[in-house]
Amino acid sequence: MGRRRGLKRPKASYDSSKVEHVEQTSIPSPQLAPLAGQGPRAGEGSQDEMPRMAIRGRYVLLFGLFVLAALGFLYFVLPRIAGLQQTWDRLDDGNAWWIGVGVLFEVLSFTGYVVLFRTVCVPDQRQVGWRESYEIAMAGLAATRLFAAAGAGGIALTAWALRRSGMRRRTVACRMFAFLVLLYGVYMSALVIDGVLLRVGVLSGPAPFAMTVVPAVFGGVVTSIVLAVALVPADFERRLMHWRHGSSRIKQWAQRAATVPATMATGVRTAIRLTRDGELGLIGALAWWAFDIATLWASFRAFGEAPPGGVLVMAYFVGMLANTLPLPGGIGGVEGGMIGAFIALGVSGGLAVVAVLVYRGLAFWLPTIPGAIAYFQLRRTVGRWQTEAQPAHAT
């Protein structure tokens, strides 16, 4: 440890590989995952098991009851409360061709998700090819749908798979944070741009203050906070190393206090570097959101006229904020949020209810079913990685 105090202060750089290397070597950590081909360390397997998608009888029962109750309320109770008893008569007049177009748009949406994941999280991993990237990304999407909390279930599963592929924990954390910054950067930018353009009249449609200015301010504040994280020095951990000579509690606090902002800062800088380099795969972030919104647009077209583009985009993103609620897949919250947003923006209540619920049927179940299959495929893939790593580990 004495020799490490003499290390020269590393220069901050937007080169993610250099920054990640500095942060991994500046403070040794027993929690770093082995490099590819070395296999897991002794005792690591018991502490790094695959996040289970809780296939328990009680959970399945409660989840099923919740889904049925939520769907029953949305499909039968809500129309009566809103005075829309004739809402479901629209289903007889629905255009199946437009629903098919919505299915295609949704497939393109999660294709963009896989492309973005591959570009940001596993650009140089030989073990993680396109097939493995698909399995990890789709299994993560399924976990996100089934376990809400703003996608925490999907993040945990994705991080676990990347660690088992041989990536170090800090590298995984940095890359995952960069992935989220790029993905949700589109979200926050859309709130700001669409909210402002609607309010000033550039985009057509109603523009109430609460549905334009408030979301735009929210998006701007979140974006500013995330960009400010990039200002954390690359050698932030080294600067706090003197706390390691105190009590054990101070040591633990100092390590945690240094690791989290340093990792987040590296993730933000990595996202900025990838954007400046013009990585083609980053278009996956735009595709994820744009084609999902297009699915909603097709759902409207199946039952009538779609609202103006600015209204469609704003109601979509405002409704999506309900994904932060602790509801499985956001069921109930997202639907209610979107329907309320559309009504507030002047869209017919009956049309909004039918279109949003059809859209959610496509957006929720379409990626969930192949994602559940990918989950079990991923278990076999990780097992293969472990088998291939055992001979090298034994030597």
MIDREN-328215 format. One line per field, with one value per residue (C-alpha): residue in one letter; x, y, z. Coordinates in nm, 4 decimals, always signed. Example, Ala and Ser with C-alpha at 12.3 -4.5 7.8 and 13.67 -1.06 7.14 Angstrom:
# MIDREN-328215
rest = [A; S]
x = [+1.2300; +1.3670]
y = [-0.4500; -0.1060]
z = [+0.7800; +0.7140]
# end
This chain:
# MIDREN-328215
rest = [M; G; R; R; R; G; L; K; R; P; K; A; S; Y; D; S; S; K; V; E; H; V; E; Q; T; S; I; P; S; P; Q; L; A; P; L; A; G; Q; G; P; R; A; G; E; G; S; Q; D; E; M; P; R; M; A; I; R; G; R; Y; V; L; L; F; G; L; F; V; L; A; A; L; G; F; L; Y; F; V; L; P; R; I; A; G; L; Q; Q; T; W; D; R; L; D; D; G; N; A; W; W; I; G; V; G; V; L; F; E; V; L; S; F; T; G; Y; V; V; L; F; R; T; V; C; V; P; D; Q; R; Q; V; G; W; R; E; S; Y; E; I; A; M; A; G; L; A; A; T; R; L; F; A; A; A; G; A; G; G; I; A; L; T; A; W; A; L; R; R; S; G; M; R; R; R; T; V; A; C; R; M; F; A; F; L; V; L; L; Y; G; V; Y; M; S; A; L; V; I; D; G; V; L; L; R; V; G; V; L; S; G; P; A; P; F; A; M; T; V; V; P; A; V; F; G; G; V; V; T; S; I; V; L; A; V; A; L; V; P; A; D; F; E; R; R; L; M; H; W; R; H; G; S; S; R; I; K; Q; W; A; Q; R; A; A; T; V; P; A; T; M; A; T; G; V; R; T; A; I; R; L; T; R; D; G; E; L; G; L; I; G; A; L; A; W; W; A; F; D; I; A; T; L; W; A; S; F; R; A; F; G; E; A; P; P; G; G; V; L; V; M; A; Y; F; V; G; M; L; A; N; T; L; P; L; P; G; G; I; G; G; V; E; G; G; M; I; G; A; F; I; A; L; G; V; S; G; G; L; A; V; V; A; V; L; V; Y; R; G; L; A; F; W; L; P; T; I; P; G; A; I; A; Y; F; Q; L; R; R; T; V; G; R; W; Q; T; E; A; Q; P; A; H; A; T]
x = [+0.0000; +0.2919; +0.4021; +0.0553; +0.0693; +0.3419; +0.1259; +0.1076; -0.2238; -0.4046; -0.5279; -0.9017; -1.0018; -1.3121; -1.1478; -1.3588; -1.1062; -0.8331; -1.0641; -1.1986; -0.8439; -0.7438; -1.0471; -0.9974; -0.6322; -0.6245; -0.7785; -0.7584; -1.0932; -1.1644; -1.5008; -1.3565; -1.4754; -1.2158; -1.1063; -1.2500; -1.1163; -0.9966; -1.3150; -1.4784; -1.2753; -1.3089; -1.6265; -1.7527; -2.0269; -2.2256; -2.2158; -2.2927; -2.5852; -2.8199; -3.1019; -3.4044; -3.7247; -3.8995; -4.0915; -4.2673; -4.6249; -4.7184; -4.5534; -4.7127; -5.0539; -5.0229; -4.8820; -5.1632; -5.4300; -5.2806; -5.2676; -5.6260; -5.7498; -5.5634; -5.6827; -6.0378; -6.0390; -5.8883; -6.1053; -6.4400; -6.4537; -6.2649; -6.4904; -6.7993; -6.6457; -6.5497; -6.8926; -6.7500; -6.9846; -6.9643; -6.5842; -6.5444; -6.7793; -6.4783; -6.3058; -6.5481; -6.4375; -6.0639; -5.8318; -5.6271; -5.3794; -5.2785; -5.2410; -5.0088; -4.8082; -4.7881; -4.6438; -4.3752; -4.2913; -4.2554; -4.0177; -3.8064; -3.8166; -3.6551; -3.4181; -3.2894; -3.2548; -3.0342; -2.8208; -2.7666; -2.6832; -2.4306; -2.2695; -2.2330; -2.1987; -2.0080; -1.8123; -1.4928; -1.6167; -1.5378; -1.7537; -2.0587; -2.1554; -2.4824; -2.6674; -2.5485; -2.6234; -2.9777; -3.0227; -2.8925; -3.0878; -3.4171; -3.3935; -3.3300; -3.6356; -3.8488; -3.7238; -3.7952; -4.1510; -4.2205; -4.0442; -4.1063; -3.9081; -3.7859; -3.6281; -3.4136; -3.4831; -3.3588; -3.0485; -2.9575; -2.9976; -2.8004; -2.5160; -2.4967; -2.4698; -2.1963; -1.9973; -2.0227; -1.8945; -1.5668; -1.6109; -1.4972; -1.7626; -1.6471; -1.6396; -1.9913; -2.1155; -1.9579; -2.0900; -2.4372; -2.4602; -2.3466; -2.6167; -2.8850; -2.7580; -2.7844; -3.1200; -3.2922; -3.1095; -3.3440; -3.6380; -3.5355; -3.4455; -3.7859; -3.9607; -3.7653; -3.7876; -4.1456; -4.2693; -4.1122; -4.2244; -4.5802; -4.5918; -4.4649; -4.6938; -4.4369; -4.6078; -4.9854; -5.2104; -5.3242; -5.0416; -5.1489; -4.8748; -4.8802; -4.8371; -4.5663; -4.3628; -4.3559; -4.2302; -3.9792; -3.8401; -3.8222; -3.6317; -3.3942; -3.3169; -3.2496; -3.0255; -2.8278; -2.7728; -2.6490; -2.4108; -2.2786; -2.1753; -1.9178; -1.7292; -1.6313; -1.2495; -1.1241; -0.8927; -1.1693; -1.1050; -0.7326; -0.8066; -1.0036; -0.7427; -0.6188; -0.9478; -0.8361; -0.6135; -0.9061; -1.1534; -1.3159; -1.6443; -1.4700; -1.2846; -1.6081; -1.7814; -1.4909; -1.4724; -1.8448; -1.8558; -1.5743; -1.6760; -2.0323; -1.9709; -1.6476; -1.8238; -2.1169; -1.8821; -1.6974; -2.0289; -2.1375; -1.7994; -1.8208; -2.1662; -2.0352; -1.7344; -1.9484; -2.1779; -1.8892; -1.7349; -2.0592; -2.1018; -2.3566; -2.5054; -2.6262; -2.9128; -3.0566; -3.1571; -3.3634; -3.5068; -3.6154; -3.8292; -3.9326; -4.0657; -4.2407; -4.4177; -4.4934; -4.6650; -4.8870; -4.9560; -5.0540; -5.2870; -5.4657; -5.4888; -5.6479; -5.9490; -5.9544; -5.7349; -5.4089; -5.3475; -5.0866; -4.7254; -4.6368; -4.9372; -4.8640; -4.5013; -4.5751; -4.8587; -4.6441; -4.3466; -4.5579; -4.7442; -4.4176; -4.3155; -4.5495; -4.2920; -4.1149; -4.4068; -4.3595; -4.6072; -4.5207; -4.4429; -4.6097; -4.9457; -5.2226; -4.9949; -4.8666; -5.2081; -5.3759; -5.0999; -5.1120; -5.4902; -5.5034; -5.2316; -5.4130; -5.7414; -5.5621; -5.4230; -5.7657; -5.7852; -6.1202; -6.1422; -6.2946; -6.0315; -5.7498; -5.8649; -5.8876; -5.5659; -5.3546; -5.4729; -5.4113; -5.0685; -4.9832; -5.0930; -4.8373; -4.5611; -4.5855; -4.6413; -4.4566; -4.1062; -4.1930; -4.2598; -3.9347; -3.7580; -3.8682; -3.7366; -3.4097; -3.3814; -3.3579; -3.1287; -2.9034; -2.8761; -2.7398; -2.5048; -2.3597; -2.3218; -2.1202; -1.8991; -1.8287; -1.7485; -1.5075; -1.3386; -1.2806; -0.9732; -0.7980; -0.8901; -0.7594; -0.4191]
y = [+0.0000; +0.2310; +0.2155; +0.3130; +0.6453; +0.7504; +0.7089; +1.0181; +1.1890; +1.0588; +1.3110; +1.3336; +1.2094; +1.1258; +0.8022; +0.5539; +0.2727; +0.4883; +0.6270; +0.2846; +0.1507; +0.4298; +0.3750; +0.0005; +0.0166; +0.3232; +0.1318; -0.2473; -0.4093; -0.7749; -0.7374; -0.6981; -0.9724; -1.1880; -1.1123; -1.3150; -1.6675; -1.6741; -1.8144; -1.7129; -1.6771; -1.9176; -1.8605; -1.6058; -1.8216; -1.8295; -1.4501; -1.3841; -1.6062; -1.5324; -1.2993; -1.5248; -1.4139; -1.5371; -1.8295; -1.9020; -2.0129; -1.7282; -1.4680; -1.6047; -1.6064; -1.2500; -1.1272; -1.2952; -1.1528; -0.8049; -0.8226; -0.9486; -0.6824; -0.4057; -0.5198; -0.5639; -0.2100; -0.0645; -0.2537; -0.2562; -0.0171; +0.2800; +0.3241; +0.3291; +0.5765; +0.8036; +0.7722; +0.5797; +0.2812; +0.2666; +0.2653; -0.1026; -0.0858; +0.0636; -0.2765; -0.4131; -0.1396; -0.1743; -0.2058; -0.5248; -0.4028; -0.1066; -0.3337; -0.5507; -0.2401; -0.1696; -0.5161; -0.4481; -0.1127; -0.2780; -0.5409; -0.2600; -0.0827; -0.3585; -0.4298; -0.0771; -0.1607; -0.4612; -0.2556; +0.0175; -0.2402; -0.4091; -0.0776; +0.0624; -0.2342; -0.5000; -0.3344; -0.5375; -0.8592; -1.1682; -1.3929; -1.1703; -1.1782; -1.0658; -1.3759; -1.3329; -0.9602; -1.0431; -1.2883; -1.0447; -0.7458; -0.9310; -1.1115; -0.7735; -0.6304; -0.9164; -0.8564; -0.4847; -0.5599; -0.8084; -0.6236; -0.2501; -0.0037; +0.1927; -0.1120; -0.2212; -0.5897; -0.5638; -0.3705; -0.6329; -0.9204; -0.7432; -0.6514; -1.0092; -1.1499; -0.9049; -0.9908; -1.3604; -1.2953; -1.1835; -0.8071; -0.6419; -0.5063; -0.1470; -0.1738; -0.3194; -0.0410; +0.2310; +0.0852; +0.0230; +0.3796; +0.5087; +0.2942; +0.4425; +0.7969; +0.7546; +0.5759; +0.8144; +1.1146; +1.0825; +1.0737; +1.3907; +1.5707; +1.4882; +1.6339; +1.9586; +1.9968; +1.8822; +2.0763; +2.4023; +2.3629; +2.2853; +2.5794; +2.8354; +2.7056; +2.5561; +2.2176; +2.2055; +2.0999; +2.2169; +2.3361; +2.3594; +2.4759; +2.1569; +1.9362; +2.1348; +2.3675; +2.1437; +1.8322; +2.0491; +2.1922; +1.8431; +1.7117; +2.0065; +1.9693; +1.5953; +1.6499; +1.9230; +1.7039; +1.4110; +1.6273; +1.7836; +1.4362; +1.4308; +1.7069; +1.4674; +1.4277; +1.1013; +1.0577; +1.1248; +0.7931; +0.8586; +1.1936; +1.0176; +0.7494; +0.9271; +0.8321; +0.4685; +0.5250; +0.5982; +0.3655; +0.0782; +0.2677; +0.5704; +0.3452; +0.1852; +0.5203; +0.6729; +0.3819; +0.3910; +0.7691; +0.7653; +0.4659; +0.5654; +0.9193; +0.8125; +0.5258; +0.7452; +1.0154; +0.7643; +0.6407; +0.9928; +1.0673; +0.7403; +0.8370; +1.1792; +1.0278; +0.7789; +1.0595; +1.2805; +0.9895; +0.9479; +0.5782; +0.4491; +0.2056; +0.4948; +0.5332; +0.2378; +0.4795; +0.6839; +0.3687; +0.2328; +0.5354; +0.6378; +0.2977; +0.2489; +0.5811; +0.4677; +0.1610; +0.3946; +0.5993; +0.2829; +0.1857; +0.5200; +0.4757; +0.1341; +0.2998; +0.6509; +0.9525; +0.9841; +1.3077; +1.5585; +1.4471; +1.6878; +1.5800; +1.2117; +1.2428; +1.4524; +1.2298; +0.9228; +1.0443; +1.1936; +0.8642; +0.6703; +0.8481; +0.6030; +0.3297; +0.4539; +0.3311; -0.0072; -0.1834; -0.4959; -0.3662; -0.0377; -0.2082; +0.0335; +0.3292; +0.3796; +0.3226; +0.5645; +0.8210; +0.8120; +0.8208; +1.1140; +1.2964; +1.2501; +1.3745; +1.6760; +1.7487; +1.7430; +1.3872; +1.2075; +0.9947; +0.6933; +0.6869; +0.7398; +0.4508; +0.1997; +0.3080; +0.3175; -0.0225; -0.1839; -0.0214; -0.1465; -0.4950; -0.4871; -0.3041; -0.5137; -0.8678; -0.8663; -0.8244; -1.0098; -1.3482; -1.3724; -1.2078; -1.4886; -1.7401; -1.5448; -1.5648; -1.9427; -1.9324; -1.6951; -1.9434; -2.2029; -1.9477; -1.8528; -2.2209; -2.2624; -1.9678; -2.1222; -2.4609; -2.3041; -2.1036; -2.4026; -2.5512; -2.2129; -2.1604; -2.5030; -2.4332]
z = [+0.0000; +0.0662; -0.2932; -0.4149; -0.2293; -0.4673; -0.7751; -0.9884; -0.9983; -1.3086; -1.5605; -1.6132; -1.9547; -2.1466; -2.2577; -2.0621; -2.0834; -1.9251; -1.6580; -1.5707; -1.5402; -1.3022; -1.0836; -1.0727; -0.9727; -0.7468; -0.4561; -0.4466; -0.3851; -0.3010; -0.4771; -0.8267; -1.0617; -1.2395; -1.5909; -1.8770; -1.8883; -1.5258; -1.3784; -1.0520; -0.7374; -0.4543; -0.2617; -0.5098; -0.6517; -0.3283; -0.3063; -0.6738; -0.7614; -1.0475; -0.9428; -0.9313; -1.0974; -0.7814; -0.9288; -0.6010; -0.5635; -0.3322; -0.5525; -0.8690; -0.6975; -0.5687; -0.8987; -1.0922; -0.8627; -0.8908; -1.2698; -1.2925; -1.0499; -1.2337; -1.5742; -1.4475; -1.3126; -1.6287; -1.8738; -1.6936; -1.3958; -1.5370; -1.8433; -1.6188; -1.3744; -1.6632; -1.8230; -2.1174; -2.1202; -2.5009; -2.5019; -2.5746; -2.8713; -3.0488; -3.0320; -3.2909; -3.5292; -3.4580; -3.7545; -3.7150; -3.9756; -3.7585; -3.4569; -3.6656; -3.7506; -3.3773; -3.3197; -3.5803; -3.4201; -3.0799; -3.2207; -3.3679; -3.0309; -2.8294; -3.1200; -3.0615; -2.6921; -2.7707; -3.0111; -2.7490; -2.4823; -2.7099; -2.8054; -2.4546; -2.2198; -2.4153; -2.6990; -2.6499; -2.4887; -2.6935; -2.4780; -2.5188; -2.8846; -3.0387; -2.9225; -2.5641; -2.5814; -2.6900; -2.4030; -2.1404; -2.2706; -2.3209; -1.9866; -1.8253; -2.0002; -1.8706; -1.5166; -1.5575; -1.6669; -1.3874; -1.1057; -1.1078; -0.8901; -1.1946; -1.3567; -1.0605; -1.1283; -1.4854; -1.3794; -1.1188; -1.3646; -1.6381; -1.4025; -1.2762; -1.6288; -1.7259; -1.4138; -1.4900; -1.8427; -1.6844; -1.6554; -1.3354; -1.1038; -1.1383; -1.5176; -1.5136; -1.2874; -1.5041; -1.8284; -1.6882; -1.5610; -1.9010; -2.0620; -1.8364; -1.8931; -2.2705; -2.2601; -2.0210; -2.1611; -2.4573; -2.2139; -2.0299; -2.3535; -2.4983; -2.1924; -2.2289; -2.6061; -2.6494; -2.3468; -2.4660; -2.8280; -2.7240; -2.4846; -2.7357; -3.0100; -3.2474; -3.2066; -3.2426; -2.9578; -2.6129; -2.3897; -2.0233; -1.7874; -1.5790; -1.8867; -2.0631; -1.8414; -1.5335; -1.7216; -1.9113; -1.5868; -1.4376; -1.7383; -1.7328; -1.3624; -1.3913; -1.6945; -1.5168; -1.2103; -1.4185; -1.6216; -1.3002; -1.1826; -1.4635; -1.2793; -0.9995; -1.0309; -1.1790; -0.8785; -0.6240; -0.4492; -0.4129; -0.2517; +0.0234; +0.0888; +0.4035; +0.5724; +0.5519; +0.8555; +1.0865; +1.2557; +1.0670; +1.0381; +0.8915; +0.6475; +0.5290; +0.5019; +0.3093; +0.0667; -0.0056; -0.0234; -0.2781; -0.4882; -0.5742; -0.7096; -0.8798; -1.0568; -1.1563; -1.2853; -1.5000; -1.6368; -1.7317; -1.8927; -2.0842; -2.2141; -2.3176; -2.4939; -2.6843; -2.7941; -2.9067; -3.0969; -3.2874; -3.2086; -3.4560; -3.2046; -2.9884; -3.2321; -3.0414; -2.7629; -3.0059; -3.1633; -2.8234; -2.7449; -3.0971; -3.2020; -2.8682; -2.9204; -3.2750; -3.1255; -2.9247; -3.2399; -3.4309; -3.1454; -3.1823; -3.5571; -3.5072; -3.3410; -3.4809; -3.5414; -3.3507; -3.1575; -3.2842; -3.2519; -2.9724; -2.7655; -2.8266; -2.7167; -2.4057; -2.2815; -2.3420; -2.1386; -1.8594; -1.8265; -1.8232; -1.5024; -1.3264; -1.3938; -1.0818; -0.8720; -0.6984; -0.9275; -1.1315; -1.4786; -1.3861; -1.4497; -1.3599; -1.2949; -1.6481; -1.8045; -1.5666; -1.6080; -1.9877; -2.0070; -1.7654; -1.9599; -2.2907; -2.1454; -1.9957; -2.3419; -2.5023; -2.6401; -2.6287; -2.3136; -2.4869; -2.7596; -2.5086; -2.2897; -2.5754; -2.7499; -2.4332; -2.3115; -2.6509; -2.6625; -2.3146; -2.4116; -2.6916; -2.5060; -2.1898; -2.3144; -2.6458; -2.4956; -2.1750; -2.3343; -2.5365; -2.2430; -2.0109; -2.2633; -2.2862; -1.9072; -1.9145; -2.2175; -2.0249; -1.7387; -1.9815; -2.1363; -1.7984; -1.7155; -2.0356; -1.9417; -1.6029; -1.7577; -2.0063; -1.7300; -1.4966; -1.6757; -1.6774; -1.3136; -1.2181; -1.3713]
# end
